[in-house]
Amino acid sequence: MQDDICTAARFYASGAGENTARLLRHRMQAFWPRTGSDRILGLGYTQPFLPLWTRPDGPPCISARLNTPVTREAPAFTPEGIRDCVVTADRLPFPDLSFDRVLMVHALEVTQRPDALIRSVWKVMKDHGRLLLVVPNRAGWWAHSDDTPFGQGEPFSTRQIARRLSQAFLCAERHDGALFMPPLGAGHRRAAALAENAGHMLLPQLGGVFVIEAVKDVWSGVPAVTAPALIRAPRRIYEPG
């Protein structure tokens, strides 16, 4: 592990990270208030967020940490109802059509193959599956802070994200902003909550991250030119519970 990399595991173990996770959970829950018995895959680094949707009588959520310096470090503990593993971006070890919903946090911006990652996600999503994607805003403070995992990798604009999703046959339906407090103030719970509420109402495009929900386009398929990259060797399949 490189000393100059702020890993997600270390960040979310800190006070600022815990407060950041709380703010993001609040925004995510507005998108997905109920998921029923849906199978959920968390991709990138999602253990701070998956407990929103775990149920004692439901299937376990799968936390698939990407094998990158930012995300492969394991958390101190795994919450109940979550199964954890490490995966590579373009070879997800799950059967096709496995998941009703996919959550991606600290994923697209830190992988060297973002298009291959999105195509892999399309393959493991069920028909009419839904994707919730969190990415750093290119114009926001968080994308330029080396002290958070959002400052690692490549940030995006909403137009760039919509184009990548469209190319992978995912249709972006709605988006929102989050993390309006500068990173240095993220540990101040009350101030961060006030900034979050004000920013969400007045300037949602200036959030530190974008939260985007997309749906799988069942009338399209993975482009033929990408197929060799996806099938060049057998995949080890992990059955999600």
N, C-alpha and C positions, 0 to 999 in steps of 0.2 A: 504494500500500500504506500502511495506517495504521501509524504507529510503535508504537501501543499494542497491536497484534495480534501475538501470538506465532505465527508461521507454522510449519507442520509442517516445511518444508524447513530452516529455521534451527535448529529444535529438534533434529532428528535429526542435524544436522551437529555438534552439541556432544557433549561427553563424557557428560553426563547423558542426552541423547537416544540415543546409541549403546547405553548400558547399558539404558535403557528398552526399546529395540527388541529387545535380546537377551532380556530377560525375557519380553516378549510373544511372541517367536518360539517360545520354549520351551513356552508355554501353547498356542499355536496348533498346534504340531506334535503335541501330545497329542490334539487333535481330528482333525487330518488327517495322520496319519503317512505315508500313501501316497496319491497321486492318479493314478498311472499316466499315461495319455495324455489325461486330462481337460483340456478348455479352461477356463482360469481367468481371471476378470475381477476386478481389484482396483479398488475404487471409493472415492473420497475422497482418501486419501494412503496408498498401500500399498507404495511402492517398497522401504522397509526390510524388508518381510516376504515379498514375492513370490519372492525367490530361494530360499525354502524348497522351492518346487515346480517350479522351472525345470529342464528336462532338455535335454541337447544333442540328443537324438533326438526330443524332443517338440515340440508346438506352443508358440509364444511365449505368455507371460502378457501380458495387456493391463492396463496401469496407466492408469486413467481418473481424472485429478485433477478434483475438482469445481471449478467456477468460483466460488469464494468466497475472501475475503481470507485465510483460514487455509490453504487447500489449493492454490490455483492457482499459487503460486510453484514453479518447476521446481527439482528437486534439482541438485546440482553435477554428477552424472553418472548415467546410466541403466545398471544392470547388464546384462550380456549375457543374452539370452533374454527380455527384457522390452521391449514397445513402449509408448510413452507418448503420452497425448493429454489434452486438457482438454475436459470435457463439462458440460452443465447438468443439474440434478437431474431434471427431468421429461421430458427429451427425449434419452435415451441413443441415440447414433448407431450402434446395432448392430442387425442383423436379429433378429427374434424367435427364441427357442429356440436361441440361439448358444452358451451357456456351460453346462458341467456344474457349475461351482462359482463362487460369487461371494464375495469377501472385501470387507467394508466396514469401514474404519477412518477416523476423522475425517470422517465422512460425515453420518450421521443427525442428529447434534447441531448441525452448523454450517449446514445448509441451512434455508431459510425454508419449504420445502415437503416436509417429511419423508414425509408420506403419499404424495405424488406420486412421490417417489424410490423408495419401496418398491414401489409398483405398477409403475414402470418396470423395476425389478429383476426382478419376477415375470415380466414379458413376455420378457426376454432370457434367462431361465433355461430350460434344457431340462426336459422332464418328469422328475420325480424329482430335479431339480437340488438342490444343497445350498448354503445361505448360512451364512457364518461372520461374525458381527457383533460388533464391539467398540465399546462405548459407555461414557462416563463414568458412574460410580455417583453418583446424586444425594446419597447419604449419605457419600461418600468424600472424602478430602483432595484428590484430583486435580481434582475438578470445581470446586474453589474456588481453584485456583492460576492466576493470570494468566500465569505464566511457562512454561506448557506449553500445547500445543494442546488438551489435554483440558479445560482451564479456559475454553475459548472455546465459546460456544453454549449449548445447553440440555441438561443432564444428565437421566438417566432412572432410574426404578426398574425392577425386573424385571417387575412387573405392567404398567407402562406399555408396555414393549417387547413383552411377550407379546400385549397387546391390539392394538398397531399391526400386528404380524406377522399375527395372526389376521384382522384386517380386510382385509389384503392377500392372504389365502389362502396364508399361509405358516405352517407348524406348528412351533413351537419344541419341539425334542426334548430338548435338554440345555443346561445353562449352568454357568459356573464364574466365579470371581473371579480377578483378577490385579492386580499393582502394589499390594502391601500396604505398601511403604515410602513414607513421606511424600515429596512431590516434592523437597524440599530435600535429601533423602538419596539421591536416585536415582543420583547419580554415584558413590556408594561401592559398588563392585561386590560385595564380600564381604558387607557388611551387608545390601545389597538382596537378595542371594540367600538369606541366612538368613531375612530377613523374609518373602520369597516362599514359602519352604518351610513355615514355621510358619503363616503366614496361610492357605495353601491347605489345610492339614490341620485347623486349628482353627476359623477364622472366615472361610470363603470368601465369605460375604455382605458382608464389610466391605472387600473389595478396592477399589482406586481405580477399576477398570473392571470391567464385566461382559463375558464372552465367551460368546456364545450361538450355538448351531447350530440352524438351522431347515431344513425340507425343503419343497419346493413341493407344494402340494395340487393334484394334477392333475385332481381331480373338481370343481374350482371355476374360476371365471373372473373377470376384472376386472369390477367392478360396472358396469352399464350407465350409471349417472349419471356415471362418470368418463371414459367413452369420448370425449366431445367434447373434453375437455382434452388427451387423448392424441393425437387425430388432427386437431386444428384446422389444422395446416399440414404439408406433407411434411417428413419427416426426411431429413437427409443420412446415408446409411448407410456405416458403416466396416466393411469385411470383416476379421474378426480373424485374418488369416494363413492 
